[in-house]
Amino acid sequence: MNEYIQLLKHENVLRRLSFIQLISYFGAWFSNVAIYTLLIEMGASETTVSFVAMLHFLAGVVQAPFSGSVIDMLKPKKLMLSLILLEICATTFLVFVNNINDLTLLYILILVKMASASFYFTTEMSLLPKILDEKVLQKANELHSIIWSLSYTLGMAISGFVVFILGVKIAFLLDAAFFVIAFYMLYTIKIEVDIITNKENLLFMMRDTFSYLKKTPKALHLMIVHAFVGLTAFDALVALMVDKYYAGIIATSLALGLLHASRAFGLVIGPIMLGKLVNNKRLIYIFVAQAFAVFLWAYVMRNFYLSLVASIVVGFFTTTLWSYSYTLLQKNIEQKYYGRIVAYNDMLFLSSAAFTSYMIGNLATAEISLENIANIMGAGFIVGALYYAYVLKNQKIKEISQG
């Protein structure tokens, strides 16, 4: 943990960006719990719940084809400020969703909100390799994941109580307020990076990116490897678990908050314990461990308290899996293509997460048990391990410096 603290002490821009992440992510989870609580209280179907979960990821897929080119053309600070403004507006308007007849409005606001969030994330992740030395890049990615997980833990847990006591409207307004604070903090940061002037138009840059991927197959392979982490899109599954198994035990908002917070606790402690141990070859075992963690969760799913414990185990391996596979991609592409490749990588990852959310709803509607749905997701990580082993054997992948 001391390494992360030292990194924040020495990297001023990263420190300020990290505080912004903490505030904005923390606020985001208020509305996340509120949205699913609202859906369950409105009596939304399993398909609707999974569709909303899918929209959270699909929004990023829609904007990804052009966002990378835009990122490589514009100054990051101005772009990030504009995206936070969009998030403030979309979040505030969530207070006008009152019943099942307002689902169309909810869908539109989620698309705008999550597309902006995804665009912001891609901008920041393409910025990090430009401002940080390669020896600390993995730690910076791990730190980002820890901050996300910490915000997720606190946000989900506290919002469960906020929604239970004050209602979903207050949660939406609190979310918007957090984004206002994040906007002000970002406005005061001085970010200096060299923008590679590109005279090509947007369409040419997109074609050029595909040509680069064709000439650099390892980049595409690593994007696919990272996409397997999208199988951890458990939001729809958790919502259905609460509705089906725990409704008679605990209030909906509290159950949602505690289950997500438990998994997020595992997300926080995982990289702290595994960060120094993982390398290119050992990542295979992290994939396998993630699979068996999901199998365990499926086995104890009907018991709320055992499910809380299993959720921690499920989260334990996820952050390392995400951060290491992301860093591998960053270290194996040219700087000129950072923004575009990161955007397409996020598109694949979010497509995987969106498909996972969609299939959860469809499988549940087809009366496949939630336990078996979880087992199917766990098996996906075994496939991921086999695919990554194939990539390591057939591609020259740079080892990440642990300095």
C-alpha positions as CSV (number, residue, x, y, z in Angstrom):
1,M,0.0,0.0,0.0
2,N,2.9,2.3,0.7
3,E,3.9,2.1,-3.0
4,Y,0.6,3.7,-4.0
5,I,1.0,6.4,-1.4
6,Q,4.5,7.2,-2.6
7,L,3.2,7.3,-6.2
8,L,0.6,9.9,-5.3
9,K,3.1,12.0,-3.4
10,H,5.5,12.2,-6.4
11,E,2.9,12.5,-9.2
12,N,0.9,15.7,-8.7
13,V,-1.4,15.4,-11.7
14,L,-2.1,11.8,-11.0
15,R,-2.9,12.7,-7.3
16,R,-5.4,15.3,-8.4
17,L,-7.0,13.1,-11.0
18,S,-7.2,10.3,-8.4
19,F,-9.1,12.6,-6.0
20,I,-11.5,13.5,-8.8
21,Q,-12.0,9.8,-9.6
22,L,-12.8,9.1,-5.9
23,I,-15.4,11.8,-5.7
24,S,-17.1,11.2,-9.1
25,Y,-17.1,7.4,-8.8
26,F,-18.4,7.7,-5.2
27,G,-21.3,9.8,-6.4
28,A,-22.1,7.5,-9.4
29,W,-22.9,4.5,-7.2
30,F,-25.6,6.5,-5.4
31,S,-27.6,6.6,-8.6
32,N,-26.7,3.0,-9.5
33,V,-28.3,1.6,-6.4
34,A,-31.2,4.0,-6.7
35,I,-31.9,3.0,-10.3
36,Y,-32.1,-0.7,-9.6
37,T,-34.1,-0.1,-6.4
38,L,-36.5,2.0,-8.5
39,L,-36.8,-0.7,-11.1
40,I,-37.6,-3.4,-8.5
41,E,-40.1,-1.1,-6.7
42,M,-41.8,-0.4,-10.1
43,G,-42.2,-4.1,-10.7
44,A,-39.9,-4.1,-13.8
45,S,-39.5,-7.4,-15.5
46,E,-36.3,-9.5,-15.5
47,T,-35.7,-8.5,-19.2
48,T,-36.1,-4.8,-18.3
49,V,-33.6,-5.1,-15.4
50,S,-31.0,-6.8,-17.6
51,F,-31.7,-4.3,-20.4
52,V,-30.9,-1.4,-18.1
53,A,-27.7,-3.1,-16.9
54,M,-26.8,-3.6,-20.6
55,L,-27.4,0.1,-21.3
56,H,-24.8,1.0,-18.7
57,F,-22.2,-0.7,-20.9
58,L,-23.7,-0.3,-24.4
59,A,-23.4,3.5,-24.1
60,G,-19.6,3.2,-24.1
61,V,-19.7,0.9,-27.1
62,V,-21.7,3.4,-29.2
63,Q,-19.2,6.2,-28.8
64,A,-16.0,4.2,-28.9
65,P,-15.4,4.1,-32.7
66,F,-14.9,7.8,-32.9
67,S,-13.9,8.7,-29.3
68,G,-10.4,7.5,-29.7
69,S,-9.7,9.7,-32.7
70,V,-11.3,12.7,-30.9
71,I,-9.0,12.0,-27.9
72,D,-5.9,12.0,-30.1
73,M,-6.9,15.3,-31.6
74,L,-8.1,17.4,-28.6
75,K,-6.6,18.6,-25.3
76,P,-7.6,16.2,-22.6
77,K,-8.6,18.7,-19.9
78,K,-11.2,20.6,-22.0
79,L,-12.7,17.3,-23.2
80,M,-12.9,15.9,-19.7
81,L,-14.6,19.0,-18.4
82,S,-17.2,18.9,-21.2
83,L,-17.9,15.2,-20.4
84,I,-18.4,15.9,-16.7
85,L,-21.0,18.6,-17.6
86,L,-22.9,16.1,-19.6
87,E,-22.9,13.7,-16.6
88,I,-24.2,16.5,-14.3
89,C,-27.1,17.2,-16.6
90,A,-28.1,13.6,-17.2
91,T,-27.9,12.7,-13.5
92,T,-30.0,15.6,-12.4
93,F,-32.8,14.7,-14.9
94,L,-33.1,11.2,-13.4
95,V,-35.4,12.8,-10.7
96,F,-38.1,13.0,-13.4
97,V,-38.3,9.1,-13.7
98,N,-41.3,8.2,-11.5
99,N,-43.0,5.1,-12.9
100,I,-42.9,2.4,-15.5
101,N,-44.2,4.8,-18.1
102,D,-40.9,6.8,-17.8
103,L,-38.6,4.0,-18.9
104,T,-37.8,5.6,-22.3
105,L,-36.5,8.7,-20.4
106,L,-34.6,6.5,-18.1
107,Y,-33.0,4.7,-21.0
108,I,-31.9,7.9,-22.7
109,L,-30.5,9.4,-19.5
110,I,-28.5,6.3,-18.8
111,L,-27.1,6.3,-22.3
112,V,-26.0,9.9,-22.1
113,K,-24.6,9.5,-18.6
114,M,-22.7,6.3,-19.2
115,A,-21.4,7.3,-22.7
116,S,-20.0,10.5,-21.1
117,A,-18.5,8.4,-18.2
118,S,-16.9,5.9,-20.6
119,F,-15.6,8.7,-22.9
120,Y,-14.0,10.4,-19.8
121,F,-12.5,7.1,-18.6
122,T,-11.0,6.4,-22.1
123,T,-9.6,9.9,-22.2
124,E,-7.9,9.5,-18.8
125,M,-6.6,6.0,-19.5
126,S,-5.0,7.3,-22.8
127,L,-3.5,10.2,-20.8
128,L,-1.7,8.2,-18.2
129,P,0.9,6.6,-20.5
130,K,1.7,10.2,-21.7
131,I,2.4,11.6,-18.2
132,L,3.8,8.6,-16.3
133,D,7.0,6.6,-16.6
134,E,6.4,3.0,-17.7
135,K,7.8,1.6,-14.4
136,V,4.9,3.1,-12.5
137,L,2.2,2.7,-15.1
138,Q,1.0,-0.7,-13.8
139,K,0.8,0.8,-10.3
140,A,-1.2,3.7,-11.6
141,N,-3.6,1.4,-13.3
142,E,-3.9,-0.7,-10.1
143,L,-4.4,2.5,-8.1
144,H,-7.2,3.6,-10.5
145,S,-8.8,0.2,-9.9
146,I,-8.5,0.5,-6.2
147,I,-10.0,3.9,-6.2
148,W,-12.9,2.7,-8.3
149,S,-13.4,-0.3,-6.0
150,L,-13.1,1.9,-2.8
151,S,-15.6,4.3,-4.2
152,Y,-17.8,1.4,-5.3
153,T,-17.6,-0.1,-1.8
154,L,-18.4,3.1,0.1
155,G,-20.9,4.3,-2.5
156,M,-22.9,1.1,-2.7
157,A,-22.9,0.6,1.1
158,I,-23.8,4.1,2.0
159,S,-26.2,4.6,-0.8
160,G,-28.1,1.5,0.2
161,F,-28.9,3.3,3.5
162,V,-29.5,6.7,1.9
163,V,-32.0,5.2,-0.6
164,F,-33.6,3.3,2.3
165,I,-33.9,6.4,4.5
166,L,-34.2,9.3,2.1
167,G,-35.4,7.7,-1.2
168,V,-34.1,7.5,-4.7
169,K,-34.6,11.2,-5.6
170,I,-32.1,12.4,-3.0
171,A,-29.6,9.8,-4.2
172,F,-29.8,11.2,-7.7
173,L,-29.3,14.8,-6.5
174,L,-26.4,13.7,-4.3
175,D,-24.8,12.1,-7.3
176,A,-25.1,15.3,-9.4
177,A,-23.6,17.3,-6.5
178,F,-20.6,15.0,-6.4
179,F,-20.0,15.6,-10.2
180,V,-20.2,19.4,-9.6
181,I,-17.3,19.1,-7.1
182,A,-15.4,16.9,-9.5
183,F,-15.8,19.5,-12.3
184,Y,-14.4,22.3,-10.0
185,M,-11.4,20.2,-9.0
186,L,-10.6,19.2,-12.6
187,Y,-10.9,22.9,-13.7
188,T,-8.1,23.9,-11.2
189,I,-5.7,21.2,-12.5
190,K,-2.9,22.1,-14.9
191,I,-2.4,19.3,-17.4
192,E,0.5,19.6,-19.9
193,V,0.8,17.0,-22.6
194,D,2.1,17.1,-26.1
195,I,-0.7,16.7,-28.6
196,I,0.5,15.0,-31.8
197,T,-0.9,17.2,-34.5
198,N,-2.9,15.1,-36.9
199,K,-3.9,16.7,-40.2
200,E,-5.9,13.6,-41.2
201,N,-9.7,13.6,-40.9
202,L,-11.6,11.4,-38.5
203,L,-12.5,8.8,-41.1
204,F,-8.8,8.4,-42.2
205,M,-7.7,8.1,-38.6
206,M,-10.2,5.3,-38.0
207,R,-9.0,3.4,-41.1
208,D,-5.4,4.0,-40.0
209,T,-6.2,2.4,-36.6
210,F,-7.6,-0.7,-38.3
211,S,-4.5,-0.9,-40.5
212,Y,-2.3,-0.7,-37.4
213,L,-4.3,-3.5,-35.7
214,K,-3.9,-5.6,-38.8
215,K,-0.1,-5.1,-38.7
216,T,0.0,-5.6,-34.9
217,P,-2.0,-8.7,-34.2
218,K,-0.8,-8.9,-30.5
219,A,-2.7,-5.6,-29.8
220,L,-6.0,-7.1,-31.0
221,H,-5.3,-10.3,-29.1
222,L,-4.7,-8.4,-25.9
223,M,-7.9,-6.4,-26.4
224,I,-9.8,-9.7,-26.6
225,V,-8.0,-10.9,-23.5
226,H,-9.1,-7.8,-21.6
227,A,-12.7,-8.2,-22.9
228,F,-13.0,-11.4,-20.9
229,V,-13.0,-9.3,-17.8
230,G,-16.4,-8.0,-19.0
231,L,-17.9,-11.3,-17.7
232,T,-17.7,-9.7,-14.3
233,A,-20.7,-7.5,-15.2
234,F,-22.8,-8.9,-12.3
235,D,-25.2,-6.0,-11.8
236,A,-28.2,-7.6,-13.4
237,L,-27.5,-10.9,-11.7
238,V,-27.3,-9.2,-8.3
239,A,-30.5,-7.4,-8.8
240,L,-32.3,-10.6,-9.8
241,M,-30.8,-12.4,-6.8
242,V,-32.1,-9.7,-4.4
243,D,-35.6,-9.8,-6.0
244,K,-35.8,-13.6,-6.0
245,Y,-33.9,-14.9,-2.9
246,Y,-33.5,-12.1,-0.4
247,A,-36.7,-9.9,-0.6
248,G,-38.1,-11.5,2.5
249,I,-34.9,-11.1,4.5
250,I,-33.8,-7.5,4.0
251,A,-34.9,-4.3,2.2
252,T,-34.0,-4.2,-1.5
253,S,-31.7,-1.1,-1.3
254,L,-29.8,-2.5,1.6
255,A,-29.3,-5.9,0.0
256,L,-28.1,-4.4,-3.2
257,G,-25.7,-2.1,-1.3
258,L,-24.3,-4.8,0.9
259,L,-23.8,-7.3,-1.9
260,H,-22.0,-4.8,-4.2
261,A,-20.0,-3.4,-1.3
262,S,-18.8,-6.9,-0.3
263,R,-17.6,-7.6,-3.8
264,A,-16.0,-4.2,-4.0
265,F,-14.1,-4.9,-0.7
266,G,-12.5,-7.8,-2.5
267,L,-11.7,-5.5,-5.4
268,V,-9.8,-3.2,-3.1
269,I,-7.7,-5.8,-1.2
270,G,-7.0,-8.0,-4.3
271,P,-4.4,-5.9,-6.0
272,I,-2.7,-5.0,-2.7
273,M,-2.1,-8.7,-2.1
274,L,-1.6,-9.9,-5.7
275,G,0.1,-6.9,-7.4
276,K,3.7,-8.0,-6.8
277,L,3.0,-11.6,-7.5
278,V,1.4,-11.4,-10.9
279,N,3.4,-11.5,-14.2
280,N,2.6,-12.4,-17.7
281,K,2.5,-16.2,-17.1
282,R,0.8,-16.1,-13.7
283,L,-2.1,-14.1,-15.2
284,I,-3.4,-17.4,-16.5
285,Y,-3.8,-18.6,-12.9
286,I,-5.7,-15.4,-12.0
287,F,-8.2,-16.2,-14.8
288,V,-8.7,-19.7,-13.4
289,A,-9.0,-18.4,-9.8
290,Q,-11.7,-15.9,-10.9
291,A,-13.6,-18.8,-12.5
292,F,-13.6,-20.9,-9.3
293,A,-14.6,-17.8,-7.2
294,V,-17.7,-17.4,-9.4
295,F,-18.4,-21.2,-9.0
296,L,-18.2,-20.8,-5.3
297,W,-20.6,-17.8,-5.4
298,A,-23.1,-19.9,-7.4
299,Y,-22.9,-22.7,-4.9
300,V,-23.9,-20.5,-1.9
301,M,-26.1,-18.1,-3.7
302,R,-29.4,-18.8,-2.0
303,N,-27.9,-18.0,1.4
304,F,-27.6,-14.2,1.8
305,Y,-24.8,-14.2,4.4
306,L,-22.7,-16.8,2.6
307,S,-23.3,-14.9,-0.6
308,L,-21.8,-11.8,1.0
309,V,-18.6,-13.8,1.8
310,A,-18.5,-15.3,-1.7
311,S,-18.9,-11.9,-3.2
312,I,-15.6,-10.8,-1.5
313,V,-13.8,-13.8,-3.1
314,V,-15.3,-13.0,-6.5
315,G,-14.0,-9.4,-6.3
316,F,-10.6,-10.4,-5.0
317,F,-9.1,-11.5,-8.3
318,T,-11.0,-9.1,-10.6
319,T,-9.0,-5.9,-10.1
320,T,-5.7,-7.6,-10.8
321,L,-7.2,-9.3,-13.9
322,W,-8.4,-5.9,-15.1
323,S,-5.4,-3.8,-14.4
324,Y,-2.7,-6.2,-15.5
325,S,-4.5,-7.0,-18.8
326,Y,-5.0,-3.3,-19.4
327,T,-1.4,-2.5,-18.7
328,L,-0.3,-5.2,-21.1
329,L,-2.2,-3.5,-23.9
330,Q,-0.8,-0.1,-23.0
331,K,2.8,-1.4,-23.1
332,N,2.4,-3.2,-26.4
333,I,1.1,-0.4,-28.6
334,E,2.7,2.8,-30.1
335,Q,2.0,6.1,-28.3
336,K,0.5,7.6,-31.5
337,Y,-2.4,5.2,-31.2
338,Y,-3.0,5.3,-27.5
339,G,-6.3,7.1,-27.6
340,R,-7.7,5.1,-30.5
341,I,-6.6,1.7,-29.3
342,V,-7.7,2.3,-25.7
343,A,-11.1,3.4,-27.1
344,Y,-11.5,0.3,-29.2
345,N,-10.3,-1.8,-26.3
346,D,-13.0,-0.3,-24.1
347,M,-15.5,-0.9,-26.8
348,L,-14.7,-4.6,-26.8
349,F,-14.7,-4.7,-23.0
350,L,-18.0,-2.9,-22.7
351,S,-19.5,-5.0,-25.5
352,S,-18.6,-8.1,-23.5
353,A,-20.1,-6.6,-20.3
354,A,-23.3,-5.5,-22.3
355,F,-23.7,-9.0,-23.8
356,T,-23.2,-10.6,-20.4
357,S,-25.9,-8.3,-18.9
358,Y,-28.3,-9.0,-21.8
359,M,-27.8,-12.8,-21.6
360,I,-28.4,-12.8,-17.8
361,G,-31.9,-11.4,-18.4
362,N,-32.6,-13.8,-21.3
363,L,-31.4,-16.9,-19.5
364,A,-33.4,-15.9,-16.4
365,T,-36.5,-15.4,-18.6
366,A,-35.9,-18.8,-20.1
367,E,-36.1,-20.2,-16.5
368,I,-32.4,-21.0,-16.2
369,S,-31.6,-20.8,-12.5
370,L,-29.5,-17.9,-11.3
371,E,-26.9,-20.4,-10.0
372,N,-26.4,-22.0,-13.4
373,I,-26.2,-18.5,-15.0
374,A,-23.3,-17.8,-12.6
375,N,-21.7,-21.1,-13.5
376,I,-21.9,-20.2,-17.2
377,M,-20.1,-16.9,-16.4
378,G,-17.5,-18.7,-14.4
379,A,-16.8,-21.1,-17.3
380,G,-16.2,-18.1,-19.5
381,F,-13.1,-17.3,-17.4
382,I,-11.7,-20.8,-18.1
383,V,-12.1,-20.0,-21.8
384,G,-10.3,-16.7,-21.1
385,A,-7.4,-18.5,-19.5
386,L,-7.0,-20.9,-22.4
387,Y,-7.1,-18.0,-24.9
388,Y,-4.6,-16.0,-23.0
389,A,-2.3,-19.0,-22.8
390,Y,-2.6,-19.3,-26.6
391,V,-1.7,-15.6,-27.0
392,L,1.4,-15.9,-24.8
393,K,2.6,-18.9,-26.8
394,N,2.1,-17.3,-30.2
395,Q,2.8,-13.6,-29.7
396,K,5.8,-11.7,-28.4
397,I,4.3,-9.9,-25.4
398,K,6.4,-7.5,-23.4
399,E,6.8,-8.2,-19.7
400,I,5.6,-5.4,-17.5
401,S,8.3,-3.8,-15.3
402,Q,7.6,-4.2,-11.6
403,G,9.9,-1.3,-10.7
